[in-house]
Every structure is written in structure tokens, then in C-alpha cells.
Amino acid sequence: MKLTKGDSILFSCTVNGIENLDNWKIRCEIYDDYQHSIKLATANSGGSDEQIKITDSENCKFEIYVPKDATADFDDIAYIEIEVESPDGQVQTLNIRELPDGRFELKDQKITWTTPS
């Protein structure tokens, strides 16, 4: 999967094997091999709905929103690690199906839009 550095990124995720996401905490870190890192979380885990939002608790769906420019300084290869915590404190690490090794490519931004004159 190739994404563009400096653009906002939306990961849509589904957790398999659980009944629902009521009161679950979700945390995520995106990082590269050069010490660049961003951490995102649900509101009940120190973040906000603007970072990670449970969009359909009954079907175990949530979205991770990476804000514009958060990856602008990242290397060309980045990794994502997602952790979910049940209401009783059980923690597990998730994989995104499209990124089985948690790895994705970031390409340099191709255009900078300017208003035509």
C-alpha cells in the first residue's frame, strides 16, 4: 500500500473475534526506522474521536485518522501497530488485513495546489 507523505490518512479497521467494541480502548502508533513517530488513541484512552473513533461498535468497526502533515518527515517505509484493550483489561495487538506485516510505503507529495491565476 502506498500513501502520500503529508496527506491526511484514514485507516478503516474491523476487529474479528469479539462481540462488540463497547467501552474498548484503542491505541495506535505509526513510526519509521528514523525515530519519527505519532501516537493516536480513542478518547477513553487519552486521545480523541478525531484520532481514533469507533464507528460501529456492534460490527467492531473503527477508524484511525492520521492528520495532514503528521507523516511529512517520515521515511519512505513506515509501520503501524494497533492495540485494543477490552473493558476488563485484556490487551491484544491487531493487524490490518491489507498490511499483514504492519508495513506501508509513503511516497513524496507529488503536487502542491495553487490557485490558478
Phi and psi in radians as a Rosetta constraint file:
Dihedral C 1 N 2 CA 2 C 2 CIRCULARHARMONIC -1.946 0.35
Dihedral N 2 CA 2 C 2 N 3 CIRCULARHARMONIC 2.250 0.35
Dihedral C 2 N 3 CA 3 C 3 CIRCULARHARMONIC -2.119 0.35
Dihedral N 3 CA 3 C 3 N 4 CIRCULARHARMONIC 2.892 0.35
Dihedral C 3 N 4 CA 4 C 4 CIRCULARHARMONIC -1.811 0.35
Dihedral N 4 CA 4 C 4 N 5 CIRCULARHARMONIC 2.259 0.35
Dihedral C 4 N 5 CA 5 C 5 CIRCULARHARMONIC -1.032 0.35
Dihedral N 5 CA 5 C 5 N 6 CIRCULARHARMONIC 2.430 0.35
Dihedral C 5 N 6 CA 6 C 6 CIRCULARHARMONIC 1.461 0.35
Dihedral N 6 CA 6 C 6 N 7 CIRCULARHARMONIC -0.171 0.35
Dihedral C 6 N 7 CA 7 C 7 CIRCULARHARMONIC -1.550 0.35
Dihedral N 7 CA 7 C 7 N 8 CIRCULARHARMONIC 2.715 0.35
Dihedral C 7 N 8 CA 8 C 8 CIRCULARHARMONIC -1.224 0.35
Dihedral N 8 CA 8 C 8 N 9 CIRCULARHARMONIC 2.574 0.35
Dihedral C 8 N 9 CA 9 C 9 CIRCULARHARMONIC -2.254 0.35
Dihedral N 9 CA 9 C 9 N 10 CIRCULARHARMONIC 2.420 0.35
Dihedral C 9 N 10 CA 10 C 10 CIRCULARHARMONIC -2.164 0.35
Dihedral N 10 CA 10 C 10 N 11 CIRCULARHARMONIC 2.072 0.35
Dihedral C 10 N 11 CA 11 C 11 CIRCULARHARMONIC -1.788 0.35
Dihedral N 11 CA 11 C 11 N 12 CIRCULARHARMONIC 2.137 0.35
Dihedral C 11 N 12 CA 12 C 12 CIRCULARHARMONIC -1.740 0.35
Dihedral N 12 CA 12 C 12 N 13 CIRCULARHARMONIC 2.178 0.35
Dihedral C 12 N 13 CA 13 C 13 CIRCULARHARMONIC -2.232 0.35
Dihedral N 13 CA 13 C 13 N 14 CIRCULARHARMONIC 2.675 0.35
Dihedral C 13 N 14 CA 14 C 14 CIRCULARHARMONIC -2.313 0.35
Dihedral N 14 CA 14 C 14 N 15 CIRCULARHARMONIC 2.321 0.35
Dihedral C 14 N 15 CA 15 C 15 CIRCULARHARMONIC -1.651 0.35
Dihedral N 15 CA 15 C 15 N 16 CIRCULARHARMONIC 2.236 0.35
Dihedral C 15 N 16 CA 16 C 16 CIRCULARHARMONIC -1.730 0.35
Dihedral N 16 CA 16 C 16 N 17 CIRCULARHARMONIC 2.638 0.35
Dihedral C 16 N 17 CA 17 C 17 CIRCULARHARMONIC 1.544 0.35
Dihedral N 17 CA 17 C 17 N 18 CIRCULARHARMONIC 0.137 0.35
Dihedral C 17 N 18 CA 18 C 18 CIRCULARHARMONIC -2.235 0.35
Dihedral N 18 CA 18 C 18 N 19 CIRCULARHARMONIC 2.820 0.35
Dihedral C 18 N 19 CA 19 C 19 CIRCULARHARMONIC -1.295 0.35
Dihedral N 19 CA 19 C 19 N 20 CIRCULARHARMONIC -0.825 0.35
Dihedral C 19 N 20 CA 20 C 20 CIRCULARHARMONIC -2.832 0.35
Dihedral N 20 CA 20 C 20 N 21 CIRCULARHARMONIC 3.028 0.35
Dihedral C 20 N 21 CA 21 C 21 CIRCULARHARMONIC -1.841 0.35
Dihedral N 21 CA 21 C 21 N 22 CIRCULARHARMONIC 0.327 0.35
Dihedral C 21 N 22 CA 22 C 22 CIRCULARHARMONIC -1.003 0.35
Dihedral N 22 CA 22 C 22 N 23 CIRCULARHARMONIC 2.183 0.35
Dihedral C 22 N 23 CA 23 C 23 CIRCULARHARMONIC 1.106 0.35
Dihedral N 23 CA 23 C 23 N 24 CIRCULARHARMONIC 0.293 0.35
Dihedral C 23 N 24 CA 24 C 24 CIRCULARHARMONIC -1.413 0.35
Dihedral N 24 CA 24 C 24 N 25 CIRCULARHARMONIC 2.613 0.35
Dihedral C 24 N 25 CA 25 C 25 CIRCULARHARMONIC -1.810 0.35
Dihedral N 25 CA 25 C 25 N 26 CIRCULARHARMONIC 2.426 0.35
Dihedral C 25 N 26 CA 26 C 26 CIRCULARHARMONIC -2.260 0.35
Dihedral N 26 CA 26 C 26 N 27 CIRCULARHARMONIC 2.290 0.35
Dihedral C 26 N 27 CA 27 C 27 CIRCULARHARMONIC -2.274 0.35
Dihedral N 27 CA 27 C 27 N 28 CIRCULARHARMONIC 2.680 0.35
Dihedral C 27 N 28 CA 28 C 28 CIRCULARHARMONIC -2.580 0.35
Dihedral N 28 CA 28 C 28 N 29 CIRCULARHARMONIC 2.500 0.35
Dihedral C 28 N 29 CA 29 C 29 CIRCULARHARMONIC -2.243 0.35
Dihedral N 29 CA 29 C 29 N 30 CIRCULARHARMONIC 2.351 0.35
Dihedral C 29 N 30 CA 30 C 30 CIRCULARHARMONIC -2.039 0.35
Dihedral N 30 CA 30 C 30 N 31 CIRCULARHARMONIC 2.268 0.35
Dihedral C 30 N 31 CA 31 C 31 CIRCULARHARMONIC -2.638 0.35
Dihedral N 31 CA 31 C 31 N 32 CIRCULARHARMONIC 2.889 0.35
Dihedral C 31 N 32 CA 32 C 32 CIRCULARHARMONIC -2.210 0.35
Dihedral N 32 CA 32 C 32 N 33 CIRCULARHARMONIC -3.050 0.35
Dihedral C 32 N 33 CA 33 C 33 CIRCULARHARMONIC -1.431 0.35
Dihedral N 33 CA 33 C 33 N 34 CIRCULARHARMONIC 0.053 0.35
Dihedral C 33 N 34 CA 34 C 34 CIRCULARHARMONIC -2.071 0.35
Dihedral N 34 CA 34 C 34 N 35 CIRCULARHARMONIC 0.581 0.35
Dihedral C 34 N 35 CA 35 C 35 CIRCULARHARMONIC 1.234 0.35
Dihedral N 35 CA 35 C 35 N 36 CIRCULARHARMONIC 0.189 0.35
Dihedral C 35 N 36 CA 36 C 36 CIRCULARHARMONIC -1.484 0.35
Dihedral N 36 CA 36 C 36 N 37 CIRCULARHARMONIC 2.380 0.35
Dihedral C 36 N 37 CA 37 C 37 CIRCULARHARMONIC -2.765 0.35
Dihedral N 37 CA 37 C 37 N 38 CIRCULARHARMONIC 2.513 0.35
Dihedral C 37 N 38 CA 38 C 38 CIRCULARHARMONIC -2.304 0.35
Dihedral N 38 CA 38 C 38 N 39 CIRCULARHARMONIC 2.504 0.35
Dihedral C 38 N 39 CA 39 C 39 CIRCULARHARMONIC -2.090 0.35
Dihedral N 39 CA 39 C 39 N 40 CIRCULARHARMONIC 2.371 0.35
Dihedral C 39 N 40 CA 40 C 40 CIRCULARHARMONIC -2.294 0.35
Dihedral N 40 CA 40 C 40 N 41 CIRCULARHARMONIC 2.672 0.35
Dihedral C 40 N 41 CA 41 C 41 CIRCULARHARMONIC -2.743 0.35
Dihedral N 41 CA 41 C 41 N 42 CIRCULARHARMONIC 2.831 0.35
Dihedral C 41 N 42 CA 42 C 42 CIRCULARHARMONIC -1.238 0.35
Dihedral N 42 CA 42 C 42 N 43 CIRCULARHARMONIC 2.848 0.35
Dihedral C 42 N 43 CA 43 C 43 CIRCULARHARMONIC -1.022 0.35
Dihedral N 43 CA 43 C 43 N 44 CIRCULARHARMONIC -0.633 0.35
Dihedral C 43 N 44 CA 44 C 44 CIRCULARHARMONIC -1.396 0.35
Dihedral N 44 CA 44 C 44 N 45 CIRCULARHARMONIC 0.075 0.35
Dihedral C 44 N 45 CA 45 C 45 CIRCULARHARMONIC -2.225 0.35
Dihedral N 45 CA 45 C 45 N 46 CIRCULARHARMONIC 0.407 0.35
Dihedral C 45 N 46 CA 46 C 46 CIRCULARHARMONIC 1.693 0.35
Dihedral N 46 CA 46 C 46 N 47 CIRCULARHARMONIC 0.002 0.35
Dihedral C 46 N 47 CA 47 C 47 CIRCULARHARMONIC -1.902 0.35
Dihedral N 47 CA 47 C 47 N 48 CIRCULARHARMONIC -2.385 0.35
Dihedral C 47 N 48 CA 48 C 48 CIRCULARHARMONIC -2.774 0.35
Dihedral N 48 CA 48 C 48 N 49 CIRCULARHARMONIC 2.967 0.35
Dihedral C 48 N 49 CA 49 C 49 CIRCULARHARMONIC -1.156 0.35
Dihedral N 49 CA 49 C 49 N 50 CIRCULARHARMONIC -0.323 0.35
Dihedral C 49 N 50 CA 50 C 50 CIRCULARHARMONIC -1.357 0.35
Dihedral N 50 CA 50 C 50 N 51 CIRCULARHARMONIC -0.205 0.35
Dihedral C 50 N 51 CA 51 C 51 CIRCULARHARMONIC -1.750 0.35
Dihedral N 51 CA 51 C 51 N 52 CIRCULARHARMONIC -1.097 0.35
Dihedral C 51 N 52 CA 52 C 52 CIRCULARHARMONIC -2.323 0.35
Dihedral N 52 CA 52 C 52 N 53 CIRCULARHARMONIC 2.230 0.35
Dihedral C 52 N 53 CA 53 C 53 CIRCULARHARMONIC -2.241 0.35
Dihedral N 53 CA 53 C 53 N 54 CIRCULARHARMONIC 2.265 0.35
Dihedral C 53 N 54 CA 54 C 54 CIRCULARHARMONIC -1.351 0.35
Dihedral N 54 CA 54 C 54 N 55 CIRCULARHARMONIC 2.035 0.35
Dihedral C 54 N 55 CA 55 C 55 CIRCULARHARMONIC -1.686 0.35
Dihedral N 55 CA 55 C 55 N 56 CIRCULARHARMONIC -0.416 0.35
Dihedral C 55 N 56 CA 56 C 56 CIRCULARHARMONIC -2.680 0.35
Dihedral N 56 CA 56 C 56 N 57 CIRCULARHARMONIC 1.553 0.35
Dihedral C 56 N 57 CA 57 C 57 CIRCULARHARMONIC -1.039 0.35
Dihedral N 57 CA 57 C 57 N 58 CIRCULARHARMONIC -0.739 0.35
Dihedral C 57 N 58 CA 58 C 58 CIRCULARHARMONIC -1.098 0.35
Dihedral N 58 CA 58 C 58 N 59 CIRCULARHARMONIC -0.574 0.35
Dihedral C 58 N 59 CA 59 C 59 CIRCULARHARMONIC -1.812 0.35
Dihedral N 59 CA 59 C 59 N 60 CIRCULARHARMONIC 0.226 0.35
Dihedral C 59 N 60 CA 60 C 60 CIRCULARHARMONIC 1.014 0.35
Dihedral N 60 CA 60 C 60 N 61 CIRCULARHARMONIC 0.742 0.35
Dihedral C 60 N 61 CA 61 C 61 CIRCULARHARMONIC -1.903 0.35
Dihedral N 61 CA 61 C 61 N 62 CIRCULARHARMONIC 2.457 0.35
Dihedral C 61 N 62 CA 62 C 62 CIRCULARHARMONIC -2.585 0.35
Dihedral N 62 CA 62 C 62 N 63 CIRCULARHARMONIC 2.879 0.35
Dihedral C 62 N 63 CA 63 C 63 CIRCULARHARMONIC -2.203 0.35
Dihedral N 63 CA 63 C 63 N 64 CIRCULARHARMONIC 2.469 0.35
Dihedral C 63 N 64 CA 64 C 64 CIRCULARHARMONIC -1.917 0.35
Dihedral N 64 CA 64 C 64 N 65 CIRCULARHARMONIC 2.147 0.35
Dihedral C 64 N 65 CA 65 C 65 CIRCULARHARMONIC -1.928 0.35
Dihedral N 65 CA 65 C 65 N 66 CIRCULARHARMONIC 2.025 0.35
Dihedral C 65 N 66 CA 66 C 66 CIRCULARHARMONIC -1.706 0.35
Dihedral N 66 CA 66 C 66 N 67 CIRCULARHARMONIC 2.035 0.35
Dihedral C 66 N 67 CA 67 C 67 CIRCULARHARMONIC -1.179 0.35
Dihedral N 67 CA 67 C 67 N 68 CIRCULARHARMONIC 2.687 0.35
Dihedral C 67 N 68 CA 68 C 68 CIRCULARHARMONIC -0.908 0.35
Dihedral N 68 CA 68 C 68 N 69 CIRCULARHARMONIC 2.448 0.35
Dihedral C 68 N 69 CA 69 C 69 CIRCULARHARMONIC 1.301 0.35
Dihedral N 69 CA 69 C 69 N 70 CIRCULARHARMONIC -0.128 0.35
Dihedral C 69 N 70 CA 70 C 70 CIRCULARHARMONIC -1.130 0.35
Dihedral N 70 CA 70 C 70 N 71 CIRCULARHARMONIC -0.442 0.35
Dihedral C 70 N 71 CA 71 C 71 CIRCULARHARMONIC -1.902 0.35
Dihedral N 71 CA 71 C 71 N 72 CIRCULARHARMONIC 0.175 0.35
Dihedral C 71 N 72 CA 72 C 72 CIRCULARHARMONIC -0.997 0.35
Dihedral N 72 CA 72 C 72 N 73 CIRCULARHARMONIC -0.607 0.35
Dihedral C 72 N 73 CA 73 C 73 CIRCULARHARMONIC -1.701 0.35
Dihedral N 73 CA 73 C 73 N 74 CIRCULARHARMONIC 0.080 0.35
Dihedral C 73 N 74 CA 74 C 74 CIRCULARHARMONIC -1.216 0.35
Dihedral N 74 CA 74 C 74 N 75 CIRCULARHARMONIC 2.749 0.35
Dihedral C 74 N 75 CA 75 C 75 CIRCULARHARMONIC -1.236 0.35
Dihedral N 75 CA 75 C 75 N 76 CIRCULARHARMONIC 3.095 0.35
Dihedral C 75 N 76 CA 76 C 76 CIRCULARHARMONIC -1.263 0.35
Dihedral N 76 CA 76 C 76 N 77 CIRCULARHARMONIC -0.331 0.35
Dihedral C 76 N 77 CA 77 C 77 CIRCULARHARMONIC -2.048 0.35
Dihedral N 77 CA 77 C 77 N 78 CIRCULARHARMONIC 2.277 0.35
Dihedral C 77 N 78 CA 78 C 78 CIRCULARHARMONIC -2.299 0.35
Dihedral N 78 CA 78 C 78 N 79 CIRCULARHARMONIC 2.882 0.35
Dihedral C 78 N 79 CA 79 C 79 CIRCULARHARMONIC -2.286 0.35
Dihedral N 79 CA 79 C 79 N 80 CIRCULARHARMONIC 2.620 0.35
Dihedral C 79 N 80 CA 80 C 80 CIRCULARHARMONIC -2.206 0.35
Dihedral N 80 CA 80 C 80 N 81 CIRCULARHARMONIC 2.348 0.35
Dihedral C 80 N 81 CA 81 C 81 CIRCULARHARMONIC -2.190 0.35
Dihedral N 81 CA 81 C 81 N 82 CIRCULARHARMONIC 2.210 0.35
Dihedral C 81 N 82 CA 82 C 82 CIRCULARHARMONIC -2.075 0.35
Dihedral N 82 CA 82 C 82 N 83 CIRCULARHARMONIC 2.305 0.35
Dihedral C 82 N 83 CA 83 C 83 CIRCULARHARMONIC -2.184 0.35
Dihedral N 83 CA 83 C 83 N 84 CIRCULARHARMONIC 2.330 0.35
Dihedral C 83 N 84 CA 84 C 84 CIRCULARHARMONIC -2.052 0.35
Dihedral N 84 CA 84 C 84 N 85 CIRCULARHARMONIC 2.534 0.35
Dihedral C 84 N 85 CA 85 C 85 CIRCULARHARMONIC -2.236 0.35
Dihedral N 85 CA 85 C 85 N 86 CIRCULARHARMONIC 2.165 0.35
Dihedral C 85 N 86 CA 86 C 86 CIRCULARHARMONIC -1.253 0.35
Dihedral N 86 CA 86 C 86 N 87 CIRCULARHARMONIC 2.859 0.35
Dihedral C 86 N 87 CA 87 C 87 CIRCULARHARMONIC -1.004 0.35
Dihedral N 87 CA 87 C 87 N 88 CIRCULARHARMONIC -0.438 0.35
Dihedral C 87 N 88 CA 88 C 88 CIRCULARHARMONIC -1.664 0.35
Dihedral N 88 CA 88 C 88 N 89 CIRCULARHARMONIC 0.219 0.35
Dihedral C 88 N 89 CA 89 C 89 CIRCULARHARMONIC 1.585 0.35
Dihedral N 89 CA 89 C 89 N 90 CIRCULARHARMONIC 0.096 0.35
Dihedral C 89 N 90 CA 90 C 90 CIRCULARHARMONIC -1.345 0.35
Dihedral N 90 CA 90 C 90 N 91 CIRCULARHARMONIC 2.228 0.35
Dihedral C 90 N 91 CA 91 C 91 CIRCULARHARMONIC -1.958 0.35
Dihedral N 91 CA 91 C 91 N 92 CIRCULARHARMONIC 2.403 0.35
Dihedral C 91 N 92 CA 92 C 92 CIRCULARHARMONIC -2.479 0.35
Dihedral N 92 CA 92 C 92 N 93 CIRCULARHARMONIC 2.650 0.35
Dihedral C 92 N 93 CA 93 C 93 CIRCULARHARMONIC -1.713 0.35
Dihedral N 93 CA 93 C 93 N 94 CIRCULARHARMONIC 2.387 0.35
Dihedral C 93 N 94 CA 94 C 94 CIRCULARHARMONIC -1.849 0.35
Dihedral N 94 CA 94 C 94 N 95 CIRCULARHARMONIC 2.757 0.35
Dihedral C 94 N 95 CA 95 C 95 CIRCULARHARMONIC -2.034 0.35
Dihedral N 95 CA 95 C 95 N 96 CIRCULARHARMONIC 2.496 0.35
Dihedral C 95 N 96 CA 96 C 96 CIRCULARHARMONIC -1.486 0.35
Dihedral N 96 CA 96 C 96 N 97 CIRCULARHARMONIC 2.209 0.35
Dihedral C 96 N 97 CA 97 C 97 CIRCULARHARMONIC -0.892 0.35
Dihedral N 97 CA 97 C 97 N 98 CIRCULARHARMONIC -0.727 0.35
Dihedral C 97 N 98 CA 98 C 98 CIRCULARHARMONIC -1.281 0.35
Dihedral N 98 CA 98 C 98 N 99 CIRCULARHARMONIC -0.238 0.35
Dihedral C 98 N 99 CA 99 C 99 CIRCULARHARMONIC -2.240 0.35
Dihedral N 99 CA 99 C 99 N 100 CIRCULARHARMONIC 1.158 0.35
Dihedral C 99 N 100 CA 100 C 100 CIRCULARHARMONIC -1.032 0.35
Dihedral N 100 CA 100 C 100 N 101 CIRCULARHARMONIC -0.476 0.35
Dihedral C 100 N 101 CA 101 C 101 CIRCULARHARMONIC -1.751 0.35
Dihedral N 101 CA 101 C 101 N 102 CIRCULARHARMONIC 0.157 0.35
Dihedral C 101 N 102 CA 102 C 102 CIRCULARHARMONIC 1.273 0.35
Dihedral N 102 CA 102 C 102 N 103 CIRCULARHARMONIC 0.188 0.35
Dihedral C 102 N 103 CA 103 C 103 CIRCULARHARMONIC -1.879 0.35
Dihedral N 103 CA 103 C 103 N 104 CIRCULARHARMONIC 2.439 0.35
Dihedral C 103 N 104 CA 104 C 104 CIRCULARHARMONIC -2.575 0.35
Dihedral N 104 CA 104 C 104 N 105 CIRCULARHARMONIC 2.826 0.35
Dihedral C 104 N 105 CA 105 C 105 CIRCULARHARMONIC -1.744 0.35
Dihedral N 105 CA 105 C 105 N 106 CIRCULARHARMONIC 2.513 0.35
Dihedral C 105 N 106 CA 106 C 106 CIRCULARHARMONIC -2.074 0.35
Dihedral N 106 CA 106 C 106 N 107 CIRCULARHARMONIC 2.113 0.35
Dihedral C 106 N 107 CA 107 C 107 CIRCULARHARMONIC -1.713 0.35
Dihedral N 107 CA 107 C 107 N 108 CIRCULARHARMONIC 2.723 0.35
Dihedral C 107 N 108 CA 108 C 108 CIRCULARHARMONIC -1.143 0.35
Dihedral N 108 CA 108 C 108 N 109 CIRCULARHARMONIC 2.577 0.35
Dihedral C 108 N 109 CA 109 C 109 CIRCULARHARMONIC -1.051 0.35
Dihedral N 109 CA 109 C 109 N 110 CIRCULARHARMONIC 2.326 0.35
Dihedral C 109 N 110 CA 110 C 110 CIRCULARHARMONIC -1.557 0.35
Dihedral N 110 CA 110 C 110 N 111 CIRCULARHARMONIC -0.654 0.35
Dihedral C 110 N 111 CA 111 C 111 CIRCULARHARMONIC -2.305 0.35
Dihedral N 111 CA 111 C 111 N 112 CIRCULARHARMONIC 2.671 0.35
Dihedral C 111 N 112 CA 112 C 112 CIRCULARHARMONIC -2.087 0.35
Dihedral N 112 CA 112 C 112 N 113 CIRCULARHARMONIC 2.017 0.35
Dihedral C 112 N 113 CA 113 C 113 CIRCULARHARMONIC -1.304 0.35
Dihedral N 113 CA 113 C 113 N 114 CIRCULARHARMONIC 2.334 0.35
Dihedral C 113 N 114 CA 114 C 114 CIRCULARHARMONIC -2.253 0.35
Dihedral N 114 CA 114 C 114 N 115 CIRCULARHARMONIC 2.658 0.35
Dihedral C 114 N 115 CA 115 C 115 CIRCULARHARMONIC -1.238 0.35
Dihedral N 115 CA 115 C 115 N 116 CIRCULARHARMONIC 2.247 0.35
Dihedral C 115 N 116 CA 116 C 116 CIRCULARHARMONIC -1.062 0.35
Dihedral N 116 CA 116 C 116 N 117 CIRCULARHARMONIC 2.534 0.35
